[in-house]
Amino acid sequence: MTGVAAEAGDAVDAVDAAVAVLRAAERRRHRLDLSLAVATPVSLLALWQAAADLHWVDPRIFTPPVEIARAAGQLISSGTLPSDLAATLARLVVGFVIGAAGGTAVGLLLGIARPLRAALSPLFTALYAIPQIALLPLLLVIFGVGETAKVLTVVAVTFFVLEINALSAVRHFDPRLVEAGRAYGASGAKMFRYVLLPGSLPAIFTGLRVSIALGLVVITATEFVASNNGLGFLVWNSWQLFEPDQMYVGMATIALLGVALTAVIAALERVAVPWVHRRSR
């Protein structure tokens, strides 16, 4: 018995050692990924600064990063950048939430109800083919020059992306999961809540990541022509006044906002569908 216990203890120690090795390797990979993620933009900014200092590029057009940072500080201290950021973010978030909720609900419903899918899918496909920014003149005629028209452009692009992703998730659902749910007595609302919805979440979150980026593009473009504030207005107005340093500040802020919002959705995805991330490791 003593020998068996010793062998069992050795096996446990071996498993613990293997797990420790795997965790150490995973930490090294994360550190490498983080290093590359930081080093790449820093290297590009350093190259940009050097090119401007050496006059390889025209610094009047390609403003050096140091001057852009100085302009950012001035815009922040004056309150212009925080105000424009808040305006763009509010429009984007409101439109994104409304469009995502509606698109997800409609996509899931179309995936489940065949008659509705046959009746509405061709219409939605045709409407999605229209660039959503092209709807802005019509929305301005209907709602006037205000917040409603801007928000609705984001609602439109978000709605169609989520509708397509949610519909595709249900249409291509793994039938083995449905059979497993039926084996455990799930049907009707329980089948939707415990089988179809969780199984569709990965595709829905993919749609959320895509639509938040498209929504940011659309709201920025909208602010170019139909707003007197927001990051899009900051970029467009700076170009018109030939203030490229402020224009680059606006562009950089838009990029950072996109990264931050995508990271938020990715974090929510890790909480909502943790099994997908465990499987992908």
Residue pairs with C-beta under 8 A, 6 or more apart in sequence:
26 281
45 65
48 62
48 64
48 65
49 64
49 65
49 66
50 56
51 57
51 62
52 59
52 62
52 63
52 64
53 64
59 67
60 244
61 244
62 244
63 71
63 244
63 245
63 248
67 245
68 245
68 248
68 249
68 252
70 245
71 243
71 245
71 246
71 248
71 249
72 81
72 249
72 252
72 253
75 81
75 234
75 246
75 249
76 82
80 234
81 234
81 249
81 253
83 229
84 229
84 230
84 231
84 233
84 234
84 250
84 253
85 231
85 253
85 257
87 227
87 229
87 230
87 231
88 219
88 220
88 223
88 230
88 231
88 232
88 254
88 257
89 257
91 147
91 150
91 151
91 154
91 219
91 230
92 154
92 212
92 215
92 216
92 219
92 261
94 151
94 154
95 150
95 151
95 152
95 153
95 154
95 155
95 158
95 215
95 219
96 154
96 158
96 211
96 212
96 215
98 151
98 155
98 158
99 154
99 155
99 156
99 157
99 158
99 159
99 162
99 211
99 215
100 158
100 159
100 162
100 207
100 208
100 211
102 155
102 159
102 162
103 158
103 159
103 160
103 161
103 162
103 163
103 166
103 207
103 211
104 162
104 163
104 166
104 204
104 207
106 120
106 159
106 163
106 166
107 162
107 163
107 164
107 165
107 166
107 167
107 168
107 169
107 170
108 166
108 167
108 169
108 170
108 192
108 196
108 197
108 200
109 116
110 116
110 117
110 120
110 121
110 163
110 167
110 170
111 117
111 166
111 167
111 168
111 169
111 170
111 171
111 173
112 170
112 192
112 196
117 167
121 167
124 160
124 163
124 164
127 160
128 160
128 164
132 153
132 156
132 157
132 160
132 218
133 153
133 218
133 221
133 222
135 152
135 153
135 156
136 149
136 153
136 222
136 225
136 226
139 148
139 149
139 152
139 153
140 149
140 226
142 149
143 149
143 152
145 226
149 222
149 226
150 219
150 222
150 223
150 226
150 227
153 218
153 219
153 222
154 215
154 218
154 219
157 211
157 214
157 215
157 218
158 211
158 212
158 214
158 215
161 207
161 210
161 211
161 214
162 204
162 207
162 208
162 211
164 207
165 203
165 204
165 206
165 207
165 210
166 200
166 203
166 204
166 207
168 203
169 199
169 200
169 202
169 203
169 204
170 196
170 200
173 196
173 199
173 200
174 199
177 195
177 199
178 191
178 195
178 196
180 195
181 190
181 191
181 194
181 195
182 191
186 194
186 195
198 273
201 269
201 272
201 273
202 269
202 273
202 276
205 265
205 268
205 269
205 272
205 273
208 265
208 269
209 262
209 265
209 266
212 258
212 261
212 262
212 265
213 258
213 262
216 254
216 257
216 258
216 261
219 230
219 232
220 230
220 231
220 232
220 235
220 254
221 232
222 232
223 229
223 230
223 231
223 232
223 233
223 236
224 232
224 233
224 235
224 236
225 236
227 233
231 250
231 253
231 254
231 257
232 250
232 254
234 246
234 247
234 249
234 250
234 253
235 247
235 250
235 251
235 254
238 244
238 245
238 246
238 247
238 249
238 250
239 247
269 276
269 277
270 277
